[in-house]
Amino acid sequence: MRPDRPSSAPPHDPLFDEPGEMAARMRDVDWSATPLGPSRDWPAALRTHVHLMLASRQPMYIAWTHDLLALYNDAYRPILGDKHPRALGSRTADIFGHDGYPGLEPVFDAALRGESAAFENLLVPLVRDGYMEECYFDVGFTPVYDADRVAGVFCSVIEMTDRVLAARRTRTLARLTDALLGARDTPSLVRAALRVAGDNPQDLPFVLLYQTLTGEDARLLGSVGLEGEHLEGWRSPPPGWFTADETCVHDVEACRASAWPELVTRVAALPLGGPGESGPRGHLVVGLNPRQALDDAYRDFLRLFSGQLAAAARSARLTEALRQRNEELDARNRALGAFEEWTHDLNVNHDPYALIERAQALAWSLLPLAAAAYYELDGDRWFVRRMLGEYGNAELAAAHAAGMPHATTMSLRRPFETGETDFQGVYDVNVDQMAPHVTHVSATAMVPLRTSRGVKGVFGLAVFGRQGWSSAERTIVETLGRSLGLALDRMEQMADLARERERLAARTASLASANEELEAFAYSVSHDLRTPVRHILGFNELLRKSFGSTLDVKPARYLEVVEQAATRMDHLIDAMLDLSRSSRAPLQVRQVNLDALVASVRVELEADASERVLSWRVAALPLVPGDHDLLRQVLLNLMSNAVKYTRTRAEAVIEVWTEERADEWAVLVRDNGVGFDPRYANKLFGVFQRLHRQEEFEGTGVGLANVRRIVRRHGGQVWAEGTPDGGATFGFSLPKLA
């Protein structure tokens, strides 16, 4: 059930005092009218995770209860698209039931069973802008516990769609470049291009290559992705498609030709031509991915694909007159090979400046450079952190050493603010207000190095004495910038992860030390209290004897109260010592006969309840791995509780049985006693937690805490179920030996 805006403002809850839209929306919701109930009554675990989520700038999503009711923060809204804001408070299955949830349902189910999961570049199809979209995410699914049960799932999400698509398209372009190297004529060029296109049916569902003849006439040279009758209609292109010298998008009759279930309904027609040519020599027709919008990145990919194809076609047509162009294409392919080799070293080298120096050397070997400088913004000035080559004169070197103002150095400011590479084929000597010192600079390329934190710096390249950047050189520069940015981003993430691991390790060690000291303290205090308590009991008895029958009723009652209180204290001290010993003593794990163990506990309990009618229903019990003495203590606690809390019954019925599961045994004890309110089940296994008055049922409030501690030391879990006056079932699990 999705929360509605209340007619009157709900009570103020400081949980929603965070800034942002989602905090405001949650603040305005009357949660008492939803399955989650009033926000002030939410479990502490849920409130903690909601506070963390609303304060975070990382996309986060909480699916609460086994209905997976959705709560999310501002950073998660773009992932929902037009599902926001109705998704707030709705069931996850209702939000994503027609796109992402069917594939993720097993993951959510596993998380609700207590199993965490993390995925990188996980494909999650989503309908968020009116169509089924191909989306990828780095996502972690973490169970959230309320006491000893999983109450919901916490999801931290980073959308990786752009990066996955960019990597896939870059691989296609790299493979296309490699394939075209061996193409020496038109037929071999067509075969190579179609073979590469067929390896990427997501972005290129089908591809048609045409040779332009005269006017609107064109001849189909080859195709991939279409066959039979679907191909026949494309033997000749529709009239008017190839009259333009730019990319055109057309709606077509739906056909099944993609890697997805959706039909292809749109195509892009791209001219295959080049500068200096009177018109395109051919056209590339591409079926468009039905699960991706034709955005700038997709258009750029298609332009690069067609551009490489056109360049290769020109190389196949031209001879000596285009030798220089062929050499540029060869340089671009050498660059891609060098980038691949360089990328293999990223896992070894973790120094960002060493990576930048490597990139400078690589650029120097592939381009006719005079200088390669890496700039970082410090305050309001740009400083050179790494330099290869020369400045050209002492004045320009001094200006760099003093730091160049961000406000006026437009060659650096533009790429920093736009995030786009700034190419100046003819360098404008006035652009950076250093005209007297830069007259020798003829061309520059300034590449912003972007990471997930923003622009880290600018990778600058300069040429002296030669103007212009060829298309191959631009590709080298841009590819180098993208590769270096990705490497630096990965390095930052690895450094963050290392710091987080160190912090968690230190915190774990600190908690372990504190817990050990606390247990030692509890043991010492409990041990030291035993003697004075027994003195109280002893002297109380001496007083009673010394007065004999002369003692009045009221003093006798006083002595009786003292004796009862001291006896309860003595029992509590014994329980605390047992609790401490259960944590300190090493486990002696062996095969334990549960049948024999339960039988011995029954004998002990029946001796103390001989006047009562106890009906035991004990199933055949297996051998289980564990510490014999500690497991006896667990069963003694559970079975003695069953005897105690059935005291009001004419006949006490106590059942003991086991359930075999995939990798564990579950041991259960059920009684027909007074039961308990299931809302407080999470309190039962805490120290000094009691749901009944001392006058009704005696006890220390330590026994079940001891049960939980012993079972957890064995690697198992404990749980309890019950209803008021309807009996109770207590259970624990023991892992099977591997």
TAHUGI-V379823 format. One record per helix or strand. SS is the DSSP state (H for helix, E for strand). FROM is the first residue (numbers start at 1). TO is the last residue. Records with the same first field share a line. If there is no record, write none. Layout:
BEGIN
SS = FROM-TO ; FROM-TO
END
This chain:
BEGIN
E = 5-5 ; 29-29 ; 60-64 ; 69-72 ; 91-91 ; 117-123 ; 126-127 ; 132-133 ; 136-146 ; 149-159 ; 207-212 ; 218-224 ; 248-255 ; 264-272 ; 282-287 ; 371-378 ; 381-389 ; 404-405 ; 422-424 ; 441-451 ; 454-464 ; 589-593 ; 614-618 ; 623-627 ; 652-660 ; 664-671 ; 718-722 ; 728-735
H = 14-16 ; 21-28 ; 31-33 ; 39-41 ; 44-55 ; 74-83 ; 92-96 ; 101-112 ; 161-181 ; 186-198 ; 229-232 ; 296-317 ; 320-343 ; 352-366 ; 394-402 ; 410-418 ; 435-437 ; 471-550 ; 553-584 ; 594-608 ; 628-644 ; 678-683 ; 703-713
END
